[in-house]
Amino acid sequence: MIEKSINKVLFLGPIGSYSDLAKNKFSDFLKENCEFIPVNSINNIMNLLCEANDYNISAVVPIENSIEGIVRETQDNLLALSKKNIRILAETTLLIEHSLLGFCDKTEVKSIVSHPQALAQCSNFINKNWNDINLIPALSTSAAVNSLTKEEQTKVAIGNFYSANLYNIPVIEEKINDEKNNTTRFILLSKITPQKSIDNKMSIIFSTENIVGALNKVLLILEKYNLNMLYIDSRPSKKNLGEYVFYVDFSGFIEDSNVKLALVELQPYVKLFDVLSEGAFIIK
């Protein structure tokens, strides 16, 4: 049984964002009087988490989109959070359905504001309808929707149906994203230790010596202990040119015997190493 112990949740706002919608899927971890706090950027969320002394504070942020890939701003902050004992407690996915919102007809549009990923996810729709359009980046889709005014009618936004209702913005056209099976993975960050379930996912980060076969040795160890790798990515270490850190997700739980053996055996082959998730719950 999951303990409902989280009493404060930060999420990428403002209210009406996809993170706002995603946070509701983590209700099994939240107290009934849980406080929800919209924050205007992922970096600010991460900073607030690092500074917080409250054990029961958490955050919901996007980490990967099925079309645009990893959310770098989230991924690049995970190592700093793990040093503060903040890790991925759970994850879920949300179907992303974009709409064109605003106070004018589609033929009158002169500029479109939205999060850069949303603009990219609707690029075919945009190119089909306008030859010359001003694209304005925003911190989130809900911030874009909230910025619309009747006085600036030729500026429209790409956002979700929920935010349209919330901010009373007319829907010009629904379901405009290029790929209809567009999903985003969201994670719940917390200091709470996960529990064993039938479907846990571990996440680790590491770097290796810049020598032939170094990464392969680590991956072979995961294979040796029958750990199903679900994801791998690399990012510059930001320390030395040509040096990278690797992010790997695999099925398992920190207390599983094969996980323990694998993590011990790979230590001689890594430099930097940390656990980003000890066994996240997968929320359907």
N, C-alpha and C positions, 0 to 999 in steps of 0.2 A: 504493500500500500504506500502511495506517495504522500509524504507529509506536506500539508499546505502551510508552508512557513514563510513564503515571500510576501512582504508587506509593502514593497515599493518597486515599481517597474519604470525604468527609463525606456523611451522608444524614439525612433527617428520620426519627428513630427514635421508639421503641426498635426493636430487632430484631423483624421480623415486620410492619413497616409496608409500605404500598404502595410507598414510596420504596425500601425494602429490596429488594422484588421488582424494581422498575424498574432499579436499578443493575446488575443482571445483564445487561441488554440492551446495556450499553455495554462489554462485555468486550473488544471489539477495541482499545480504548484503554488497557486495564489490564495492568500487569505481572502475572506469575504469582503473585508474593508480595504483591500489593496489600493494603494495610491498609484495612479498612472501619470507620468510626467513626460510630456513631449519635449524633445531637445532638437535643436536646429541642425546638428551635423553629427556624423558618426564619430569624428575625432573628439568632439565635446562630450559625447556619451562616454567614450573610453576614459577621458580625463576625469570625469565625475566619478566613474566607477573606481578608478585608481585612488582617488582622494577620499572616498567614502569609508567611514569606520563601521557603518551599519552592516552586520553580517547578512541581513535579510534583504538587502537591495539587489536588484538584478537589472538586466537590460535585454531588449529584443532588437536585433539588428539584422539586416540582410547580409548574406555571405556569398550567395551564388545565384545567378540567373541562367536558365536553360538556353537562352539565346546569346547573351552578352558575356557569359562566363563569370569568373570570380569577382567579387566586390573587393578591390584592392585595399580600400580604406579600412575595411573590417579586418581583412587578413593581416595587414601589416601591423595592426595593433595587438594581435592575439598574444604574441610573445611577451610584451610588456605586461599584459593582464595576468598571464600565468605566473609571473614573478610576484604578483600580489595575491596569489592563490585564487584567482578568478578564472574559471574554466567554462567550457561549454557543457551545460547541464542537460539540454534537450534541443531538439531541432524539429522543424516542421516545414511543409511546403505549402505554397499558396498559388492558386491559378491567377495569373495577371491578365486582366481584361481592361484595356485602355479605351477611353472615350474622348471625343473632341468636345470641349466645353467652352461656352462663351455666350456673349450677348449679340452676336451678329450672324448673318447667313454665311455659309461656307465660302461663297464667292466674294465676300467682302474682307476676308481674312488677310492681314498684312504681316502679322508676326505670331509665332507660337512659342509659348513658354512651358518648360517642363524639365524634369530631371534628365540629364544627358542620356542615361540608359533608356528612358521612355522614348525620347526623341529618336534614338537609334532603332528601337524596337518597332517604330511606326514609320520608318524611312520610306518604304514602298508607298504607303498611303500618302505621305507628304509629297513625294516626287510625282505621284500620279495626279494630284490635285492642284499643285502650284509649281510654276516654273521658277519663280523668284520670291522666296519667302524668308523672313528674318527669324532665325531660331535663337531663342533666349534660354540659356541654362538656368536651372533653379536647384536649390538644395534638396528638394523632394517634389514629388508630383502634387502633394497636398499644399505645399507652399506656393506652387505655381497657380493652383486653382484659387487659393485664398488671395492671390495678388490681383485677380481680375476685378475690374470696375466697369460700371455702365458708361463712365466718362471716356474710357479708352476701349471702345467697342470692337475695334479691328484687331485687338490683341486677344487671342484665345489660349486655352491651355489643354494639355493632354493629362488626364487624370482618371480616377475611378468613379464609378457611379455613386458610391457612398459619399465621397467628398462633394460631388455635385449637389446631392441632397442636403448635406451638412451646411454648405455655404450658399445654398439657394442659387446655383448657377445652372442655366439651361443646358441641356444635352443637345449638341448639334448632330453628332453621329456616334453610335455605340460600336464597340468591338472593332477598333481600327488597327490593332496591332497586326503586324505582318504574319506572325506565326500564331495560330490559334491555341496551340498547346504550349503556351508561354508560362513557365512556372518559376518562382523564386523560392530559394531555400532560406529560411530564417533560423537564427540560433538564439537560445536563451542563455545568457551569461550570468554566472552566479558563483558564490563561494560554497554553496551547498554541495555535499558529496553525493554523487548519483548512486542509485541502487541497482542491483542486478535485475535484468528483465530478460525477456526472450529475444530482444532485438536491440542490443547495445552497439554503439559505434565509438571507437577510440580515435583520437586525433593526436599526432605527434609532430614535432618540428625538429629538424636536425641539420647540421652541415657536416661535410666530409672533407678530408684532405683532397686537394686538386690533383688526384692521381688516377690512372686508368683503372676502371673497375670498382672504384670506391662505393659509388651508389649501388651498383649491382650486388655487392656483398651484403648490404643492408636488406635489399629486396629479397635476396635468396634466403635470408634468415626468416623473414616473414613467411615465405613460402614453406620453409622447413617445418615451421610450427603451425601450418595450416591456417594462417591468418589471411582472410580474404580481403585484398586491397580494393578499396572502393574509389579512391581518389588520390592523385599525386599532382603536385604543382611545385614550381620553384620561383623564388624571388631573389633579387640581388640582396646581399647581406648588408649593404650600405656602409661597409667597412673597407673592403678592398675590391678594386675592379676585377671582374671575372670570378668573384667568390659568391656562391649562392647558398641559400637555405632552402630546404625541401619540406613541404607540408604533405603528410600522408594520413589518410583515413583508412581504417580497416575495421572489420567486424570483430567485436570482442569487448571484454570488461577487464578492468585493471587487476582484479583478483583472480582472473582465470589463470590456471597453472601454465598453459601454453603462452599466454601473454607475458607473464613474469619471466619465464625462461627466455623468450625472444628478446625482451628489453635488456636483460643482463648480457646476452650473447652479442648484441649489436654494439655495446658500449665501446669496445676497442676500435671500432671503425668510424666513430663519429667524434666531432669536436663539440660544437654547441648541441645540446639536446634538452628537450623539455616535452612534457605531456600537456596538450591543450585541452583534451577531454579524457577523463578516466572511464568513460562509458556512457555517452549521451543517450537519453531516451529518444526513440523515434516516434514522434506524434503524427499519426495519420490524419 
